Every structure is written in structure tokens, then in C-alpha cells.
Amino acid sequence: MTNHRIALIPGDGIGAEVLPPAQQVLDAIGRRHGFGFTYTTYDWSCERYLRDGAMMPEDGLDQLRDKEAILLGAVGYPGVPDHVSLWGLLIPIRRGFRQYVNLRPIRVFEGIDSPVRGAVAGEVDFVVVRENVEGEYSEIGGRLNRGFPEEMAVQEAVFTRAGVTRVLDYAFDLSARRGGKVTSATKSNGIVHTMPFWDELVAERAAAHPTVTWDQEHIDALAAKFVLDPARFDVVVGSNLFGDILSDLAAAVAGSIGIAPAANLNPEREFPSMFEPVHGSAPDIAGRGIANPLGAVWSAAMMLDHLGHPEAGKDVTDAIAAVLAKTDVRTPDLGGTASTAEFTEKLLELL
């Protein structure tokens, strides 16, 4: 029987509460489909940072290197600046393991009311493909004249031909297996160097994928169209910053960021990929046992697909759809009163 080696990083807050349900789902679906999992848990978190001065040990990446995938809960804690937790854990993993595709599926499920009138279950089903390791989130820049009136900060955006091309090819290949349309997020009317370069590469890669239609939208207009007509999209591809913002907006359009998943992929599989719910650590509800586990469970379903078990992954997303459409069991973020454990129990029952 195939046995997959999985790293678990619960992280902070509700991260430790949503990963156990994801494990339960993985173990249940593995038994059904004839494969298993070996889990190794790491206490890398803001709590560790406060105790030891680092989010993870210096050899952290080496400890993860032999794993097939990483399942992350959430990171963030009051008193620890977000840039410390992000640059101390998530970004080193993403960049060290060349996880250059951030994949975020957006779907309006029956049983969840979108705040957007035109977002209807069965019609809104698209994917945001975000470049994940360069772009606007580069490490190049600095601060000068701190504390003086002429203090300044410089942040450089870095767009490489290799980095942009590979994420565009991933988006076009994905769309060829889906609805056959790519929308590129740009701002070349205002950002004079990097965005025209991005647009040129989009046109170049589109020519290499003749079965896929494509268009491009300026980021401001695209954000409006996500709200006004979300059903029109299939695959949306954007830079690190644009993809980050658009995917969170799209999750809100779908009705709840609490169920939104994300995958940080190394498509060549030279390194482990990482899967995580989009929601944060939610310290305001941590420890109360009411966190919504669906973001972590859906992320686990994406992990199953990446590990070569698409049928098992579909079984999990079908169970998510069923628990939302056929029952009134809801965690408080979805307007219900169920605990995390009660919600997970119902999900496993339907699975």
C-alpha cells in the first residue's frame, strides 16, 4: 500500500484546531482508496519565535525535504509582526522549495449565500493562479535615513522571464483542462516597466497554447468585474501582489474566506509542495472549538490531487458540497452553532 510522508505544521491559533479534522478526512479517504499517510508534526510557530527567537530552526528546510507534501494550519499571533511570521516561515518554504505557483480555487457552493447578488452556486467556479516567489514581494530594497525627515523606503519588484513564463504556462495548461479561457491581471497603463513586460510574455505564451482563449484586464477593472460578473472567469493569472489580492477578494465573493483553500506548488515535484487554508490564525476564537475546518479539508483535497489521487480528492470536495447543501450543520462563521468536532463528524459521515 502506498504510504505518503506528510509534514504537519499546525502553526498558531486555530491552525492547531483545523489540521486534526483534515487528518481525519485524509485517513478516512485513504482507507477507502487503498493508501495511507505517515505524519510528522513540527511546532514551528509564533509561539516558538517568542520562545526561541526563530519561527523554525536553521535546518528547517532540510527537515522537510524528504516529505511529499506539507499541510499548514495558520500562522500569526498578536505581538509578533506579520512580516516576522511570514518571512520567518512561509516565504522561506515557498522560495526554498520553488513553490512558484499559488493555486486558489473559487467556488460558490449550494447552501452558502454569497454577499454578491450575481454569484450563484453552480455558475461561479474558477481558479486564481498567482506567481508565488518573485514579483512585488522581492527582498530587494531597504530603508535610509531612519528617524530623519528625509527618511525613505525602497522596494523593488522583480519580474524575470523564467519566473513569469513558467507560471503563465501553468495557467494556460490548467485552463486547457478546464474552461479554456485565461484572464491576465495587469496594470500596464500605470506601471511602466514590469507590467508591459508581463503583458508581452502573456501574449507570447498564449501563442504557444492556441486552444485557449485569453484576455487581459487592468487590476482595478478586474476587481470590479469579480464582483459584478464572477461567473465569467475560468483561470485568472496574476503577479504575486495582484494574485494575492484577487484571490482573497474572490474568496469573499464566494461567501466565506473560512472555507477557502490554497496550494503552493512545485509543479516539477523536485521539492515538496505546501497546502494551507487561506484564513488566518483567528486568535479571537482560538481555543473555543468553533473554527471552520473546511479550508484545511479542501486544502487536503488539493493535496490528494497533487499526490496522484484525483478521485479521492473529488470525493472530499463532493463531501464538502454535500455537507453545505444537504445539512444545516454550520460553524458560527457560516451562521450556525456547530463546534469544529460536530461539523467534522457530519462531514465524515457524508464522506
Disulfide bonds with the S-S distance in Angstrom:
none
